[in-house]
Amino acid sequence: MLLKFVTRFAVILFAVIALTAIGIHFFFSSNTTTFWIMMMPIILGIPIVASVVLATDEELSAV
């Protein structure tokens, strides 16, 4: 069950990073290093919160 949780987290993280990269590429100038640094808490926070909210008791109690 932990594998399902980790897989879901990785998929959500990859999707958020990809969408953010596409958005930054098309909507901001080429000098976007500062914007990436400011977006990192959001990029990492969304998958963490989504994975925890979507987790079931079975996934979290499998030790």
PQR file with spaces between the fields and no chain letter, atoms N, CA, C, O and H, PARSE charges and radii, in Angstrom:
ATOM       1  N    MET     1       0.812   -1.195    0.000 -0.4000 1.5000
ATOM       2  CA   MET     1       0.000    0.000    0.000 -0.0000 2.0000
ATOM       3  C    MET     1       0.859    1.265    0.000  0.5500 1.7000
ATOM       4  O    MET     1       0.468    2.290   -0.558 -0.5500 1.4000
ATOM       5  N    LEU     2       2.023    1.182    0.627 -0.4000 1.5000
ATOM       6  CA   LEU     2       2.905    2.343    0.634 -0.0000 2.0000
ATOM       7  C    LEU     2       3.373    2.663   -0.780  0.5500 1.7000
ATOM       8  O    LEU     2       3.576    3.827   -1.122 -0.5500 1.4000
ATOM       9  H    LEU     2       2.341    0.350    1.080  0.4000 1.0000
ATOM      10  N    LEU     3       3.543    1.637   -1.594 -0.4000 1.5000
ATOM      11  CA   LEU     3       3.953    1.844   -2.983 -0.0000 2.0000
ATOM      12  C    LEU     3       2.902    2.663   -3.738  0.5500 1.7000
ATOM      13  O    LEU     3       3.248    3.521   -4.550 -0.5500 1.4000
ATOM      14  H    LEU     3       3.378    0.691   -1.316  0.4000 1.0000
ATOM      15  N    LYS     4       1.635    2.401   -3.473 -0.4000 1.5000
ATOM      16  CA   LYS     4       0.559    3.165   -4.113 -0.0000 2.0000
ATOM      17  C    LYS     4       0.622    4.639   -3.695  0.5500 1.7000
ATOM      18  O    LYS     4       0.440    5.531   -4.523 -0.5500 1.4000
ATOM      19  H    LYS     4       1.354    1.704   -2.813  0.4000 1.0000
ATOM      20  N    PHE     5       0.878    4.886   -2.418 -0.4000 1.5000
ATOM      21  CA   PHE     5       0.992    6.250   -1.908 -0.0000 2.0000
ATOM      22  C    PHE     5       2.171    6.969   -2.554  0.5500 1.7000
ATOM      23  O    PHE     5       2.033    8.109   -2.999 -0.5500 1.4000
ATOM      24  H    PHE     5       1.026    4.161   -1.745  0.4000 1.0000
ATOM      25  N    VAL     6       3.319    6.318   -2.610 -0.4000 1.5000
ATOM      26  CA   VAL     6       4.520    6.919   -3.194 -0.0000 2.0000
ATOM      27  C    VAL     6       4.330    7.154   -4.687  0.5500 1.7000
ATOM      28  O    VAL     6       4.754    8.184   -5.211 -0.5500 1.4000
ATOM      29  H    VAL     6       3.431    5.392   -2.249  0.4000 1.0000
ATOM      30  N    THR     7       3.701    6.216   -5.372 -0.4000 1.5000
ATOM      31  CA   THR     7       3.450    6.373   -6.803 -0.0000 2.0000
ATOM      32  C    THR     7       2.526    7.554   -7.059  0.5500 1.7000
ATOM      33  O    THR     7       2.777    8.351   -7.964 -0.5500 1.4000
ATOM      34  H    THR     7       3.356    5.379   -4.947  0.4000 1.0000
ATOM      35  N    ARG     8       1.468    7.677   -6.280 -0.4000 1.5000
ATOM      36  CA   ARG     8       0.550    8.800   -6.437 -0.0000 2.0000
ATOM      37  C    ARG     8       1.275   10.119   -6.190  0.5500 1.7000
ATOM      38  O    ARG     8       1.085   11.081   -6.935 -0.5500 1.4000
ATOM      39  H    ARG     8       1.265    7.030   -5.545  0.4000 1.0000
ATOM      40  N    PHE     9       2.102   10.172   -5.153 -0.4000 1.5000
ATOM      41  CA   PHE     9       2.865   11.385   -4.860 -0.0000 2.0000
ATOM      42  C    PHE     9       3.782   11.741   -6.024  0.5500 1.7000
ATOM      43  O    PHE     9       3.847   12.902   -6.427 -0.5500 1.4000
ATOM      44  H    PHE     9       2.256    9.391   -4.547  0.4000 1.0000
ATOM      45  N    ALA    10       4.493   10.754   -6.569 -0.4000 1.5000
ATOM      46  CA   ALA    10       5.417   11.011   -7.674 -0.0000 2.0000
ATOM      47  C    ALA    10       4.684   11.499   -8.921  0.5500 1.7000
ATOM      48  O    ALA    10       5.161   12.404   -9.606 -0.5500 1.4000
ATOM      49  H    ALA    10       4.440    9.811   -6.241  0.4000 1.0000
ATOM      50  N    VAL    11       3.545   10.916   -9.215 -0.4000 1.5000
ATOM      51  CA   VAL    11       2.772   11.328  -10.392 -0.0000 2.0000
ATOM      52  C    VAL    11       2.263   12.759  -10.223  0.5500 1.7000
ATOM      53  O    VAL    11       2.356   13.565  -11.149 -0.5500 1.4000
ATOM      54  H    VAL    11       3.158   10.181   -8.659  0.4000 1.0000
ATOM      55  N    ILE    12       1.731   13.075   -9.052 -0.4000 1.5000
ATOM      56  CA   ILE    12       1.239   14.435   -8.817 -0.0000 2.0000
ATOM      57  C    ILE    12       2.391   15.430   -8.854  0.5500 1.7000
ATOM      58  O    ILE    12       2.249   16.511   -9.424 -0.5500 1.4000
ATOM      59  H    ILE    12       1.656   12.421   -8.299  0.4000 1.0000
ATOM      60  N    LEU    13       3.532   15.085   -8.256 -0.4000 1.5000
ATOM      61  CA   LEU    13       4.698   15.968   -8.266 -0.0000 2.0000
ATOM      62  C    LEU    13       5.169   16.228   -9.689  0.5500 1.7000
ATOM      63  O    LEU    13       5.433   17.373  -10.055 -0.5500 1.4000
ATOM      64  H    LEU    13       3.647   14.207   -7.793  0.4000 1.0000
ATOM      65  N    PHE    14       5.277   15.176  -10.492 -0.4000 1.5000
ATOM      66  CA   PHE    14       5.711   15.346  -11.877 -0.0000 2.0000
ATOM      67  C    PHE    14       4.727   16.220  -12.657  0.5500 1.7000
ATOM      68  O    PHE    14       5.140   17.078  -13.437 -0.5500 1.4000
ATOM      69  H    PHE    14       5.063   14.245  -10.194  0.4000 1.0000
ATOM      70  N    ALA    15       3.436   16.001  -12.448 -0.4000 1.5000
ATOM      71  CA   ALA    15       2.432   16.796  -13.161 -0.0000 2.0000
ATOM      72  C    ALA    15       2.508   18.269  -12.770  0.5500 1.7000
ATOM      73  O    ALA    15       2.419   19.144  -13.631 -0.5500 1.4000
ATOM      74  H    ALA    15       3.101   15.303  -11.815  0.4000 1.0000
ATOM      75  N    VAL    16       2.669   18.547  -11.484 -0.4000 1.5000
ATOM      76  CA   VAL    16       2.759   19.935  -11.034 -0.0000 2.0000
ATOM      77  C    VAL    16       4.021   20.596  -11.578  0.5500 1.7000
ATOM      78  O    VAL    16       3.975   21.744  -12.022 -0.5500 1.4000
ATOM      79  H    VAL    16       2.741   17.836  -10.785  0.4000 1.0000
ATOM      80  N    ILE    17       5.147   19.884  -11.549 -0.4000 1.5000
ATOM      81  CA   ILE    17       6.394   20.442  -12.087 -0.0000 2.0000
ATOM      82  C    ILE    17       6.259   20.703  -13.584  0.5500 1.7000
ATOM      83  O    ILE    17       6.690   21.748  -14.071 -0.5500 1.4000
ATOM      84  H    ILE    17       5.185   18.952  -11.189  0.4000 1.0000
ATOM      85  N    ALA    18       5.668   19.769  -14.313 -0.4000 1.5000
ATOM      86  CA   ALA    18       5.515   19.944  -15.758 -0.0000 2.0000
ATOM      87  C    ALA    18       4.599   21.122  -16.082  0.5500 1.7000
ATOM      88  O    ALA    18       4.925   21.941  -16.941 -0.5500 1.4000
ATOM      89  H    ALA    18       5.317   18.920  -13.918  0.4000 1.0000
ATOM      90  N    LEU    19       3.467   21.212  -15.407 -0.4000 1.5000
ATOM      91  CA   LEU    19       2.546   22.324  -15.662 -0.0000 2.0000
ATOM      92  C    LEU    19       3.158   23.667  -15.276  0.5500 1.7000
ATOM      93  O    LEU    19       2.964   24.666  -15.970 -0.5500 1.4000
ATOM      94  H    LEU    19       3.202   20.546  -14.709  0.4000 1.0000
ATOM      95  N    THR    20       3.892   23.689  -14.178 -0.4000 1.5000
ATOM      96  CA   THR    20       4.557   24.927  -13.771 -0.0000 2.0000
ATOM      97  C    THR    20       5.624   25.323  -14.776  0.5500 1.7000
ATOM      98  O    THR    20       5.752   26.498  -15.121 -0.5500 1.4000
ATOM      99  H    THR    20       4.049   22.878  -13.614  0.4000 1.0000
ATOM     100  N    ALA    21       6.391   24.345  -15.248 -0.4000 1.5000
ATOM     101  CA   ALA    21       7.432   24.637  -16.242 -0.0000 2.0000
ATOM     102  C    ALA    21       6.830   25.191  -17.527  0.5500 1.7000
ATOM     103  O    ALA    21       7.353   26.147  -18.100 -0.5500 1.4000
ATOM     104  H    ALA    21       6.287   23.391  -14.968  0.4000 1.0000
ATOM     105  N    ILE    22       5.744   24.599  -17.974 -0.4000 1.5000
ATOM     106  CA   ILE    22       5.081   25.085  -19.189 -0.0000 2.0000
ATOM     107  C    ILE    22       4.541   26.498  -18.966  0.5500 1.7000
ATOM     108  O    ILE    22       4.697   27.367  -19.824 -0.5500 1.4000
ATOM     109  H    ILE    22       5.320   23.822  -17.508  0.4000 1.0000
ATOM     110  N    GLY    23       3.913   26.723  -17.829 -0.4000 1.5000
ATOM     111  CA   GLY    23       3.381   28.049  -17.528 -0.0000 2.0000
ATOM     112  C    GLY    23       4.465   29.104  -17.440  0.5500 1.7000
ATOM     113  O    GLY    23       4.311   30.199  -17.982 -0.5500 1.4000
ATOM     114  H    GLY    23       3.786   26.017  -17.132  0.4000 1.0000
ATOM     115  N    ILE    24       5.559   28.791  -16.766 -0.4000 1.5000
ATOM     116  CA   ILE    24       6.657   29.752  -16.648 -0.0000 2.0000
ATOM     117  C    ILE    24       7.293   30.006  -18.003  0.5500 1.7000
ATOM     118  O    ILE    24       7.652   31.140  -18.322 -0.5500 1.4000
ATOM     119  H    ILE    24       5.685   27.902  -16.326  0.4000 1.0000
ATOM     120  N    HIS    25       7.432   28.965  -18.795 -0.4000 1.5000
ATOM     121  CA   HIS    25       8.056   29.117  -20.113 -0.0000 2.0000
ATOM     122  C    HIS    25       7.246   30.047  -21.019  0.5500 1.7000
ATOM     123  O    HIS    25       7.818   30.891  -21.709 -0.5500 1.4000
ATOM     124  H    HIS    25       7.141   28.044  -18.536  0.4000 1.0000
ATOM     125  N    PHE    26       5.939   29.900  -21.020 -0.4000 1.5000
ATOM     126  CA   PHE    26       5.114   30.667  -21.948 -0.0000 2.0000
ATOM     127  C    PHE    26       4.673   32.036  -21.423  0.5500 1.7000
ATOM     128  O    PHE    26       4.398   32.935  -22.218 -0.5500 1.4000
ATOM     129  H    PHE    26       5.474   29.215  -20.460  0.4000 1.0000
ATOM     130  N    PHE    27       4.600   32.211  -20.110 -0.4000 1.5000
ATOM     131  CA   PHE    27       4.043   33.446  -19.573 -0.0000 2.0000
ATOM     132  C    PHE    27       5.056   34.404  -18.962  0.5500 1.7000
ATOM     133  O    PHE    27       4.698   35.527  -18.609 -0.5500 1.4000
ATOM     134  H    PHE    27       4.823   31.481  -19.464  0.4000 1.0000
ATOM     135  N    PHE    28       6.312   33.987  -18.829 -0.4000 1.5000
ATOM     136  CA   PHE    28       7.307   34.842  -18.198 -0.0000 2.0000
ATOM     137  C    PHE    28       8.539   34.952  -19.076  0.5500 1.7000
ATOM     138  O    PHE    28       8.706   34.187  -20.026 -0.5500 1.4000
ATOM     139  H    PHE    28       6.602   33.074  -19.116  0.4000 1.0000
ATOM     140  N    SER    29       9.407   35.912  -18.754 -0.4000 1.5000
ATOM     141  CA   SER    29      10.613   36.133  -19.552 -0.0000 2.0000
ATOM     142  C    SER    29      11.589   34.971  -19.387  0.5500 1.7000
ATOM     143  O    SER    29      11.380   34.072  -18.572 -0.5500 1.4000
ATOM     144  H    SER    29       9.271   36.534  -17.982  0.4000 1.0000
ATOM     145  N    SER    30      12.648   35.009  -20.172 -0.4000 1.5000
ATOM     146  CA   SER    30      13.605   33.901  -20.148 -0.0000 2.0000
ATOM     147  C    SER    30      14.433   33.874  -18.865  0.5500 1.7000
ATOM     148  O    SER    30      15.022   32.841  -18.547 -0.5500 1.4000
ATOM     149  H    SER    30      12.818   35.739  -20.835  0.4000 1.0000
ATOM     150  N    ASN    31      14.495   34.959  -18.134 -0.4000 1.5000
ATOM     151  CA   ASN    31      15.258   35.012  -16.888 -0.0000 2.0000
ATOM     152  C    ASN    31      14.329   34.696  -15.717  0.5500 1.7000
ATOM     153  O    ASN    31      13.870   35.604  -15.024 -0.5500 1.4000
ATOM     154  H    ASN    31      14.016   35.798  -18.392  0.4000 1.0000
ATOM     155  N    THR    32      14.050   33.409  -15.496 -0.4000 1.5000
ATOM     156  CA   THR    32      13.018   33.027  -14.528 -0.0000 2.0000
ATOM     157  C    THR    32      13.547   32.231  -13.347  0.5500 1.7000
ATOM     158  O    THR    32      12.764   31.583  -12.653 -0.5500 1.4000
ATOM     159  H    THR    32      14.423   32.671  -16.059  0.4000 1.0000
ATOM     160  N    THR    33      14.837   32.257  -13.098 -0.4000 1.5000
ATOM     161  CA   THR    33      15.388   31.493  -11.983 -0.0000 2.0000
ATOM     162  C    THR    33      14.770   31.930  -10.655  0.5500 1.7000
ATOM     163  O    THR    33      14.445   31.090   -9.817 -0.5500 1.4000
ATOM     164  H    THR    33      15.474   32.784  -13.662  0.4000 1.0000
ATOM     165  N    THR    34      14.611   33.206  -10.464 -0.4000 1.5000
ATOM     166  CA   THR    34      14.015   33.718   -9.230 -0.0000 2.0000
ATOM     167  C    THR    34      12.576   33.245   -9.084  0.5500 1.7000
ATOM     168  O    THR    34      12.147   32.902   -7.982 -0.5500 1.4000
ATOM     169  H    THR    34      14.876   33.890  -11.145  0.4000 1.0000
ATOM     170  N    PHE    35      11.836   33.223  -10.167 -0.4000 1.5000
ATOM     171  CA   PHE    35      10.448   32.778  -10.103 -0.0000 2.0000
ATOM     172  C    PHE    35      10.371   31.298   -9.743  0.5500 1.7000
ATOM     173  O    PHE    35       9.498   30.901   -8.971 -0.5500 1.4000
ATOM     174  H    PHE    35      12.185   33.502  -11.062  0.4000 1.0000
ATOM     175  N    TRP    36      11.273   30.468  -10.288 -0.4000 1.5000
ATOM     176  CA   TRP    36      11.314   29.050   -9.941 -0.0000 2.0000
ATOM     177  C    TRP    36      11.573   28.871   -8.449  0.5500 1.7000
ATOM     178  O    TRP    36      10.945   28.035   -7.801 -0.5500 1.4000
ATOM     179  H    TRP    36      11.982   30.791  -10.914  0.4000 1.0000
ATOM     180  N    ILE    37      12.509   29.668   -7.903 -0.4000 1.5000
ATOM     181  CA   ILE    37      12.826   29.564   -6.479 -0.0000 2.0000
ATOM     182  C    ILE    37      11.607   29.925   -5.630  0.5500 1.7000
ATOM     183  O    ILE    37      11.339   29.267   -4.624 -0.5500 1.4000
ATOM     184  H    ILE    37      13.019   30.348   -8.430  0.4000 1.0000
ATOM     185  N    MET    38      10.880   30.945   -6.018 -0.4000 1.5000
ATOM     186  CA   MET    38       9.685   31.341   -5.264 -0.0000 2.0000
ATOM     187  C    MET    38       8.560   30.316   -5.402  0.5500 1.7000
ATOM     188  O    MET    38       7.740   30.195   -4.493 -0.5500 1.4000
ATOM     189  H    MET    38      11.097   31.479   -6.835  0.4000 1.0000
ATOM     190  N    MET    39       8.497   29.590   -6.491 -0.4000 1.5000
ATOM     191  CA   MET    39       7.421   28.623   -6.723 -0.0000 2.0000
ATOM     192  C    MET    39       7.686   27.258   -6.074  0.5500 1.7000
ATOM     193  O    MET    39       6.762   26.452   -5.973 -0.5500 1.4000
ATOM     194  H    MET    39       9.163   29.688   -7.230  0.4000 1.0000
ATOM     195  N    MET    40       8.913   26.976   -5.635 -0.4000 1.5000
ATOM     196  CA   MET    40       9.236   25.648   -5.113 -0.0000 2.0000
ATOM     197  C    MET    40       8.368   25.219   -3.924  0.5500 1.7000
ATOM     198  O    MET    40       7.958   24.059   -3.897 -0.5500 1.4000
ATOM     199  H    MET    40       9.664   27.631   -5.718  0.4000 1.0000
ATOM     200  N    PRO    41       8.063   26.070   -2.946 -0.5600 1.5000
ATOM     201  CA   PRO    41       7.174   25.609   -1.867  0.2800 2.0000
ATOM     202  C    PRO    41       5.799   25.174   -2.379  0.5500 1.7000
ATOM     203  O    PRO    41       5.229   24.204   -1.881 -0.5500 1.4000
ATOM     204  N    ILE    42       5.277   25.878   -3.356 -0.4000 1.5000
ATOM     205  CA   ILE    42       3.981   25.510   -3.933 -0.0000 2.0000
ATOM     206  C    ILE    42       4.114   24.227   -4.739  0.5500 1.7000
ATOM     207  O    ILE    42       3.265   23.340   -4.650 -0.5500 1.4000
ATOM     208  H    ILE    42       5.741   26.666   -3.761  0.4000 1.0000
ATOM     209  N    ILE    43       5.188   24.127   -5.529 -0.4000 1.5000
ATOM     210  CA   ILE    43       5.396   22.938   -6.353 -0.0000 2.0000
ATOM     211  C    ILE    43       5.514   21.694   -5.480  0.5500 1.7000
ATOM     212  O    ILE    43       4.982   20.645   -5.841 -0.5500 1.4000
ATOM     213  H    ILE    43       5.878   24.847   -5.601  0.4000 1.0000
ATOM     214  N    LEU    44       6.185   21.783   -4.359 -0.4000 1.5000
ATOM     215  CA   LEU    44       6.334   20.630   -3.476 -0.0000 2.0000
ATOM     216  C    LEU    44       5.140   20.458   -2.538  0.5500 1.7000
ATOM     217  O    LEU    44       4.846   19.338   -2.121 -0.5500 1.4000
ATOM     218  H    LEU    44       6.617   22.636   -4.065  0.4000 1.0000
ATOM     219  N    GLY    45       4.459   21.534   -2.205 -0.4000 1.5000
ATOM     220  CA   GLY    45       3.346   21.452   -1.268 -0.0000 2.0000
ATOM     221  C    GLY    45       2.097   20.816   -1.837  0.5500 1.7000
ATOM     222  O    GLY    45       1.406   20.078   -1.135 -0.5500 1.4000
ATOM     223  H    GLY    45       4.698   22.444   -2.544  0.4000 1.0000
ATOM     224  N    ILE    46       1.797   21.087   -3.088 -0.4000 1.5000
ATOM     225  CA   ILE    46       0.588   20.535   -3.713 -0.0000 2.0000
ATOM     226  C    ILE    46       0.601   19.006   -3.724  0.5500 1.7000
ATOM     227  O    ILE    46      -0.390   18.405   -3.308 -0.5500 1.4000
ATOM     228  H    ILE    46       2.358   21.688   -3.657  0.4000 1.0000
ATOM     229  N    PRO    47       1.671   18.344   -4.179 -0.5600 1.5000
ATOM     230  CA   PRO    47       1.663   16.877   -4.155  0.2800 2.0000
ATOM     231  C    PRO    47       1.617   16.294   -2.748  0.5500 1.7000
ATOM     232  O    PRO    47       0.982   15.263   -2.528 -0.5500 1.4000
ATOM     233  N    ILE    48       2.279   16.939   -1.798 -0.4000 1.5000
ATOM     234  CA   ILE    48       2.255   16.429   -0.430 -0.0000 2.0000
ATOM     235  C    ILE    48       0.837   16.480    0.126  0.5500 1.7000
ATOM     236  O    ILE    48       0.341   15.485    0.653 -0.5500 1.4000
ATOM     237  H    ILE    48       2.795   17.777   -1.977  0.4000 1.0000
ATOM     238  N    VAL    49       0.194   17.614    0.012 -0.4000 1.5000
ATOM     239  CA   VAL    49      -1.170   17.763    0.532 -0.0000 2.0000
ATOM     240  C    VAL    49      -2.139   16.856   -0.219  0.5500 1.7000
ATOM     241  O    VAL    49      -2.983   16.209    0.401 -0.5500 1.4000
ATOM     242  H    VAL    49       0.598   18.423   -0.416  0.4000 1.0000
ATOM     243  N    ALA    50      -2.028   16.801   -1.540 -0.4000 1.5000
ATOM     244  CA   ALA    50      -2.934   15.960   -2.326 -0.0000 2.0000
ATOM     245  C    ALA    50      -2.761   14.484   -1.988  0.5500 1.7000
ATOM     246  O    ALA    50      -3.751   13.762   -1.873 -0.5500 1.4000
ATOM     247  H    ALA    50      -1.343   17.327   -2.044  0.4000 1.0000
ATOM     248  N    SER    51      -1.528   14.022   -1.828 -0.4000 1.5000
ATOM     249  CA   SER    51      -1.294   12.617   -1.505 -0.0000 2.0000
ATOM     250  C    SER    51      -1.828   12.262   -0.127  0.5500 1.7000
ATOM     251  O    SER    51      -2.382   11.179    0.060 -0.5500 1.4000
ATOM     252  H    SER    51      -0.723   14.608   -1.922  0.4000 1.0000
ATOM     253  N    VAL    52      -1.673   13.146    0.827 -0.4000 1.5000
ATOM     254  CA   VAL    52      -2.181   12.879    2.171 -0.0000 2.0000
ATOM     255  C    VAL    52      -3.705   12.906    2.189  0.5500 1.7000
ATOM     256  O    VAL    52      -4.328   12.066    2.839 -0.5500 1.4000
ATOM     257  H    VAL    52      -1.224   14.027    0.675  0.4000 1.0000
ATOM     258  N    VAL    53      -4.311   13.854    1.487 -0.4000 1.5000
ATOM     259  CA   VAL    53      -5.772   13.946    1.454 -0.0000 2.0000
ATOM     260  C    VAL    53      -6.377   12.729    0.761  0.5500 1.7000
ATOM     261  O    VAL    53      -7.418   12.229    1.188 -0.5500 1.4000
ATOM     262  H    VAL    53      -3.805   14.536    0.959  0.4000 1.0000
ATOM     263  N    LEU    54      -5.737   12.249   -0.302 -0.4000 1.5000
ATOM     264  CA   LEU    54      -6.274   11.119   -1.057 -0.0000 2.0000
ATOM     265  C    LEU    54      -5.911    9.762   -0.457  0.5500 1.7000
ATOM     266  O    LEU    54      -6.419    8.738   -0.914 -0.5500 1.4000
ATOM     267  H    LEU    54      -4.892   12.656   -0.648  0.4000 1.0000
ATOM     268  N    ALA    55      -5.050    9.732    0.550 -0.4000 1.5000
ATOM     269  CA   ALA    55      -4.624    8.466    1.145 -0.0000 2.0000
ATOM     270  C    ALA    55      -5.761    7.843    1.945  0.5500 1.7000
ATOM     271  O    ALA    55      -6.567    8.534    2.569 -0.5500 1.4000
ATOM     272  H    ALA    55      -4.637   10.564    0.921  0.4000 1.0000
ATOM     273  N    THR    56      -5.799    6.524    1.904 -0.4000 1.5000
ATOM     274  CA   THR    56      -6.787    5.794    2.695 -0.0000 2.0000
ATOM     275  C    THR    56      -6.127    5.282    3.967  0.5500 1.7000
ATOM     276  O    THR    56      -4.902    5.313    4.090 -0.5500 1.4000
ATOM     277  H    THR    56      -5.145    5.962    1.397  0.4000 1.0000
ATOM     278  N    ASP    57      -6.928    4.814    4.905 -0.4000 1.5000
ATOM     279  CA   ASP    57      -6.387    4.274    6.153 -0.0000 2.0000
ATOM     280  C    ASP    57      -5.515    3.052    5.895  0.5500 1.7000
ATOM     281  O    ASP    57      -4.523    2.843    6.592 -0.5500 1.4000
ATOM     282  H    ASP    57      -7.922    4.789    4.805  0.4000 1.0000
ATOM     283  N    GLU    58      -5.873    2.245    4.903 -0.4000 1.5000
ATOM     284  CA   GLU    58      -5.096    1.051    4.583 -0.0000 2.0000
ATOM     285  C    GLU    58      -3.683    1.409    4.141  0.5500 1.7000
ATOM     286  O    GLU    58      -2.725    0.726    4.504 -0.5500 1.4000
ATOM     287  H    GLU    58      -6.679    2.416    4.336  0.4000 1.0000
ATOM     288  N    GLU    59      -3.552    2.468    3.364 -0.4000 1.5000
ATOM     289  CA   GLU    59      -2.234    2.877    2.888 -0.0000 2.0000
ATOM     290  C    GLU    59      -1.367    3.402    4.023  0.5500 1.7000
ATOM     291  O    GLU    59      -0.162    3.151    4.045 -0.5500 1.4000
ATOM     292  H    GLU    59      -4.330    3.023    3.069  0.4000 1.0000
ATOM     293  N    LEU    60      -1.953    4.116    4.949 -0.4000 1.5000
ATOM     294  CA   LEU    60      -1.178    4.732    6.016 -0.0000 2.0000
ATOM     295  C    LEU    60      -0.867    3.781    7.161  0.5500 1.7000
ATOM     296  O    LEU    60       0.101    4.009    7.886 -0.5500 1.4000
ATOM     297  H    LEU    60      -2.932    4.320    4.931  0.4000 1.0000
ATOM     298  N    SER    61      -1.641    2.734    7.349 -0.4000 1.5000
ATOM     299  CA   SER    61      -1.411    1.817    8.462 -0.0000 2.0000
ATOM     300  C    SER    61      -0.605    0.589    8.065  0.5500 1.7000
ATOM     301  O    SER    61      -0.362   -0.270    8.912 -0.5500 1.4000
ATOM     302  H    SER    61      -2.427    2.548    6.760  0.4000 1.0000
ATOM     303  N    ALA    62      -0.185    0.473    6.823 -0.4000 1.5000
ATOM     304  CA   ALA    62       0.589   -0.689    6.373 -0.0000 2.0000
ATOM     305  C    ALA    62       2.043   -0.526    6.789  0.5500 1.7000
ATOM     306  O    ALA    62       2.819    0.167    6.131 -0.5500 1.4000
ATOM     307  H    ALA    62      -0.382    1.171    6.135  0.4000 1.0000
ATOM     308  N    VAL    63       2.400   -1.178    7.894 -0.4000 1.5000
ATOM     309  CA   VAL    63       3.789   -1.102    8.369 -0.0000 2.0000
ATOM     310  C    VAL    63       4.332   -2.491    8.492  0.5500 1.7000
ATOM     311  O    VAL    63       5.487   -2.671    8.876 -0.5500 1.4000
ATOM     312  H    VAL    63       1.770   -1.742    8.428  0.4000 1.0000
